[in-house]
Amino acid sequence: MLKWKSQGEKVVFTNGCFDILHLGHIDYLEKAKALGSKLVVGLNDNPSVKRLKGEERPINNENARARMLAALAFVDGVTLFSEDTPKELITYLIPNILVKGSDYDLSNIVGADIVLANGGEVKTIDLVDGYSTTNLIQKLKK
């Protein structure tokens, strides 16, 4: 990613668990990529997903989740992180654009201060109604 930035690429970063890939994820990631020329996804590793989402998660392990994300044409890089937030990763990468879903606002986007302090932008993307991993899991349990 650092090489991409030095070559003038506009690098977009987002993060998440992406436990069960669904239409909401695809739409979100495709729109994130459209904001720049390279899209890097920070992926929560297995222990951090378990801490954030509960003992029954993740459904798919980190290798499967990373491989599925990397197979998407609009994803240029995937990197795992083990902390509960991507703050350390964002501090290291300093992307041009940091993206989160519209369920966040600037005041609670981790790393927004770092990106903005380095001349970058922070953007939110509207989510597709009715699509979430938690909702899918609930439907499967019925």
C-alpha positions as CSV (number, residue, x, y, z in Angstrom):
1,M,0.0,0.0,0.0
2,L,2.8,2.4,0.8
3,K,4.2,1.8,-2.7
4,W,0.8,2.5,-4.2
5,K,0.6,5.9,-2.4
6,S,4.1,6.8,-3.6
7,Q,3.0,6.0,-7.2
8,G,0.1,8.5,-6.8
9,E,-2.7,5.9,-6.3
10,K,-5.6,7.1,-4.2
11,V,-5.8,4.4,-1.5
12,V,-9.1,3.7,0.2
13,F,-9.2,1.7,3.5
14,T,-12.1,0.0,5.2
15,N,-12.4,-2.7,7.8
16,G,-14.7,-5.2,9.3
17,C,-15.4,-8.8,10.2
18,F,-17.1,-9.8,6.8
19,D,-18.1,-13.1,8.4
20,I,-20.7,-14.2,6.0
21,L,-20.2,-12.3,2.7
22,H,-23.6,-11.0,1.4
23,L,-25.1,-8.4,-0.9
24,G,-24.7,-5.6,1.7
25,H,-20.9,-6.3,1.9
26,I,-20.6,-6.4,-1.9
27,D,-22.4,-3.2,-2.4
28,Y,-20.5,-1.4,0.3
29,L,-17.0,-2.6,-0.9
30,E,-17.8,-1.8,-4.5
31,K,-18.8,1.8,-3.6
32,A,-15.7,2.1,-1.4
33,K,-13.5,1.2,-4.3
34,A,-15.2,3.8,-6.5
35,L,-13.9,6.5,-4.2
36,G,-10.2,5.8,-5.1
37,S,-8.0,3.7,-7.2
38,K,-7.0,1.0,-4.7
39,L,-9.1,-0.6,-2.0
40,V,-7.5,-2.2,1.1
41,V,-9.7,-4.1,3.5
42,G,-8.6,-4.6,7.2
43,L,-10.1,-7.9,8.4
44,N,-10.6,-8.7,12.0
45,D,-8.8,-12.0,12.9
46,N,-10.7,-14.9,14.5
47,P,-10.1,-13.9,18.2
48,S,-11.1,-10.3,17.6
49,V,-14.3,-11.4,15.9
50,K,-15.1,-13.6,18.8
51,R,-14.5,-10.7,21.3
52,L,-16.6,-8.3,19.2
53,K,-19.5,-10.6,18.1
54,G,-19.7,-13.4,20.7
55,E,-18.6,-17.0,21.3
56,E,-20.5,-18.4,18.2
57,R,-18.6,-16.2,15.8
58,P,-16.9,-16.1,13.4
59,I,-18.9,-18.5,11.3
60,N,-16.1,-18.5,8.6
61,N,-12.5,-18.6,9.8
62,E,-10.1,-15.7,8.9
63,N,-8.4,-17.6,6.0
64,A,-11.7,-18.3,4.3
65,R,-12.9,-14.7,4.9
66,A,-9.7,-13.2,3.6
67,R,-9.6,-15.4,0.5
68,M,-13.2,-14.6,-0.4
69,L,-12.6,-10.8,0.0
70,A,-9.3,-11.1,-2.0
71,A,-11.2,-12.8,-4.8
72,L,-13.5,-9.8,-5.4
73,A,-12.4,-7.8,-8.4
74,F,-12.7,-4.5,-6.6
75,V,-10.6,-5.5,-3.6
76,D,-6.9,-4.8,-4.1
77,G,-5.6,-6.0,-0.8
78,V,-6.6,-7.7,2.5
79,T,-4.8,-7.6,5.7
80,L,-5.6,-9.2,9.1
81,F,-5.5,-7.3,12.3
82,S,-5.9,-8.7,15.9
83,E,-6.9,-5.6,17.9
84,D,-10.6,-4.8,18.5
85,T,-10.2,-1.7,16.4
86,P,-8.0,-1.0,13.3
87,K,-6.4,2.1,14.9
88,E,-2.8,0.7,14.8
89,L,-3.3,-0.5,11.2
90,I,-4.6,2.9,10.1
91,T,-1.8,4.6,11.9
92,Y,0.7,2.5,9.9
93,L,-1.1,2.7,6.5
94,I,-2.4,6.3,6.6
95,P,-4.8,5.8,3.7
96,N,-6.0,8.7,1.5
97,I,-9.6,7.8,2.3
98,L,-11.1,6.0,5.3
99,V,-14.5,4.5,4.7
100,K,-17.2,3.1,7.1
101,G,-20.9,2.4,6.8
102,S,-23.5,5.1,7.3
103,D,-24.3,3.6,10.7
104,Y,-21.2,5.4,11.9
105,D,-20.6,9.2,12.0
106,L,-17.3,11.0,12.1
107,S,-17.2,11.2,15.8
108,N,-17.1,7.4,16.2
109,I,-15.0,6.3,13.2
110,V,-11.8,4.8,14.6
111,G,-8.7,6.4,12.9
112,A,-10.6,9.3,11.4
113,D,-8.4,11.7,13.4
114,I,-5.3,10.1,12.0
115,V,-6.4,10.2,8.4
116,L,-7.7,13.8,8.6
117,A,-4.5,15.0,10.3
118,N,-2.5,13.6,7.4
119,G,-4.6,15.3,4.7
120,G,-6.9,12.5,4.0
121,E,-10.7,12.2,3.9
122,V,-13.2,10.2,5.9
123,K,-16.5,9.1,4.1
124,T,-19.5,7.0,5.0
125,I,-21.5,4.8,2.6
126,D,-25.2,4.1,2.8
127,L,-25.8,0.4,3.7
128,V,-28.3,-1.8,1.8
129,D,-31.4,-2.2,4.0
130,G,-32.1,-5.7,5.3
131,Y,-28.6,-7.1,4.9
132,S,-26.5,-7.9,7.8
133,T,-24.6,-11.0,9.0
134,T,-26.5,-10.9,12.3
135,N,-29.9,-10.9,10.5
136,L,-28.8,-13.7,8.3
137,I,-27.7,-15.8,11.2
138,Q,-31.0,-15.1,13.0
139,K,-33.0,-16.3,9.9
140,L,-30.9,-19.5,9.7
141,K,-31.7,-20.2,13.3
142,K,-35.5,-20.1,12.8
